Amino acid sequence: MSKNQQLSQEKDISEFQKNFYEKYGVRIFIYTPQECNDKIPLDVFHTCTLDALHENVPEHKKVPSLKEKIRFRSYLVYVQTMSYLAHKEGHSKTSIGKYLNRNHATIINSCKMVDNGFFTKDKVVIDAYNNILNKLIEHVGTIPKNLKSKTNTKSTADSIWDEARSFISN
């Protein structure tokens, strides 16, 4: 598929998701063939992080996307934590940066900032991390190809959740 076709497809899917949400109040996730690996897609991280930001930081309710260049710490911590979680899930720092309209050096800094926040037990970072994890856990796992053999209702965020539990218990 050419880059123009892919961009057109992504635009159509995004428009469909937006219209469906406006009409029915339900968020849907559409997985395209290039997202067939076991990683949580970046758009799911983005949606869950944005939901957590809107829910837990009321002054940022009007922020439409994490791709915005806003310098408030309460906003940046959520973007940095999303970058950290996406990198831990296996996404490259370059692909995360490209998705968020930033460069890979910014993502490297984000991961270091979150690690430092954990080390110093920074309440803002830990709260953002837990809020995003809770939203990811609410996200339903992918549907298996063979529905007759079994159903898969287990969230794809289990590895992240296990890491969070071990961090919280320390």
C-alpha positions as CSV (number, residue, x, y, z in Angstrom):
1,M,0.0,0.0,0.0
2,S,1.4,3.4,-0.9
3,K,1.9,6.1,1.7
4,N,-1.0,8.2,0.2
5,Q,-3.3,5.2,0.4
6,Q,-2.3,4.5,4.0
7,L,-2.8,8.2,5.0
8,S,-6.2,8.1,3.3
9,Q,-7.2,4.9,5.0
10,E,-6.1,6.3,8.4
11,K,-8.1,9.5,7.8
12,D,-11.2,7.5,6.9
13,I,-10.8,5.2,10.0
14,S,-10.3,8.2,12.2
15,E,-13.4,10.0,10.8
16,F,-15.5,6.8,11.2
17,Q,-14.3,6.4,14.9
18,K,-15.2,10.0,15.6
19,N,-18.6,9.8,14.0
20,F,-19.4,6.5,15.8
21,Y,-18.4,8.1,19.1
22,E,-20.5,11.2,18.5
23,K,-23.5,9.1,17.5
24,Y,-23.4,6.2,20.0
25,G,-21.1,7.4,22.7
26,V,-18.9,4.3,22.4
27,R,-15.2,4.3,21.5
28,I,-14.2,1.7,19.0
29,F,-10.7,0.5,18.0
30,I,-10.0,-0.6,14.5
31,Y,-6.9,-2.7,13.9
32,T,-5.4,-2.6,10.4
33,P,-3.1,-5.4,9.0
34,Q,0.1,-3.4,9.9
35,E,-1.0,-3.5,13.6
36,C,-1.3,-7.3,13.7
37,N,1.5,-7.8,16.2
38,D,0.9,-8.3,19.9
39,K,1.9,-4.8,20.9
40,I,-0.8,-2.3,22.1
41,P,-1.1,0.2,19.2
42,L,0.0,3.7,19.8
43,D,-3.5,5.1,19.1
44,V,-4.8,3.0,22.1
45,F,-2.1,4.4,24.3
46,H,-3.0,7.9,23.1
47,T,-6.7,7.5,23.7
48,C,-6.3,5.9,27.1
49,T,-3.8,8.6,28.2
50,L,-6.0,11.4,26.9
51,D,-9.0,9.9,28.8
52,A,-6.9,9.6,32.0
53,L,-5.6,13.2,31.6
54,H,-9.2,14.6,31.1
55,E,-10.5,12.6,34.0
56,N,-7.8,13.4,36.5
57,V,-6.6,16.9,35.5
58,P,-9.7,19.0,35.0
59,E,-7.8,22.1,33.7
60,H,-6.8,20.1,30.6
61,K,-10.3,18.8,29.6
62,K,-10.3,20.9,26.4
63,V,-6.9,19.5,25.2
64,P,-7.9,17.6,22.0
65,S,-4.7,15.5,21.6
66,L,-1.4,14.7,23.2
67,K,0.3,15.9,20.0
68,E,-0.3,19.5,21.2
69,K,2.8,21.5,22.3
70,I,1.8,22.5,25.9
71,R,4.4,23.2,28.5
72,F,2.4,22.7,31.7
73,R,4.0,20.0,33.9
74,S,0.6,18.3,34.6
75,Y,0.2,17.8,30.9
76,L,3.8,16.9,30.1
77,V,3.9,14.2,32.8
78,Y,1.0,12.4,31.0
79,V,2.7,12.6,27.6
80,Q,6.0,11.4,29.1
81,T,4.4,8.6,30.9
82,M,2.5,7.5,27.7
83,S,5.9,7.5,25.9
84,Y,7.5,5.5,28.7
85,L,4.7,2.9,28.6
86,A,4.7,2.6,24.8
87,H,8.4,2.1,24.8
88,K,8.1,-0.6,27.5
89,E,5.5,-2.2,25.3
90,G,8.0,-2.5,22.5
91,H,7.5,0.5,20.3
92,S,10.6,2.3,19.1
93,K,11.4,5.7,20.4
94,T,11.5,7.0,16.9
95,S,8.0,5.7,16.1
96,I,6.6,7.1,19.4
97,G,8.2,10.5,18.6
98,K,6.8,10.4,15.0
99,Y,3.3,9.6,16.4
100,L,3.4,12.5,18.9
101,N,5.0,15.0,16.4
102,R,8.2,15.0,18.4
103,N,11.7,13.6,17.8
104,H,13.3,10.5,19.4
105,A,15.5,12.6,21.7
106,T,12.3,13.9,23.3
107,I,11.1,10.4,23.9
108,I,14.5,9.4,25.4
109,N,14.2,12.3,27.8
110,S,10.6,11.4,28.6
111,C,11.6,7.8,29.5
112,K,14.4,9.2,31.7
113,M,12.1,11.7,33.4
114,V,9.6,8.9,34.3
115,D,12.4,6.6,35.6
116,N,13.7,9.5,37.7
117,G,10.1,10.2,38.9
118,F,9.9,6.6,40.0
119,F,13.3,6.7,41.7
120,T,12.4,9.9,43.7
121,K,8.8,8.7,44.3
122,D,7.4,11.7,42.6
123,K,3.6,11.7,43.3
124,V,2.6,13.4,40.1
125,V,4.5,10.8,37.9
126,I,3.3,7.8,39.9
127,D,-0.4,9.1,39.8
128,A,-0.2,9.6,36.1
129,Y,1.3,6.2,35.6
130,N,-1.4,4.5,37.7
131,N,-4.2,6.5,36.0
132,I,-3.0,5.5,32.5
133,L,-2.6,1.9,33.6
134,N,-6.2,1.8,34.9
135,K,-7.4,3.1,31.6
136,L,-5.3,0.6,29.7
137,I,-6.7,-2.2,31.9
138,E,-10.3,-1.1,31.0
139,H,-9.3,-1.5,27.3
140,V,-10.6,-4.8,26.1
141,G,-8.1,-7.2,24.6
142,T,-8.0,-8.1,20.9
143,I,-10.5,-10.6,19.5
144,P,-8.9,-14.0,18.6
145,K,-9.1,-15.2,15.0
146,N,-10.8,-18.5,15.9
147,L,-13.8,-17.6,18.1
148,K,-15.1,-21.2,18.2
149,S,-12.0,-22.5,20.1
150,K,-11.9,-19.9,22.9
151,T,-12.6,-16.3,23.8
152,N,-9.9,-13.9,24.8
153,T,-11.1,-11.3,27.2
154,K,-7.7,-10.8,28.9
155,S,-6.4,-7.3,28.5
156,T,-3.2,-6.8,26.5
157,A,-1.9,-4.6,29.3
158,D,-1.0,-7.5,31.6
159,S,2.8,-7.2,31.3
160,I,2.6,-3.5,32.1
161,W,0.2,-4.1,35.0
162,D,2.5,-6.8,36.5
163,E,5.4,-4.3,36.3
164,A,3.2,-1.7,38.1
165,R,2.3,-4.1,40.8
166,S,5.9,-4.9,41.5
167,F,6.7,-1.2,41.6
168,I,3.8,-0.3,43.9
169,S,4.7,-3.1,46.3
170,N,8.3,-1.7,46.7
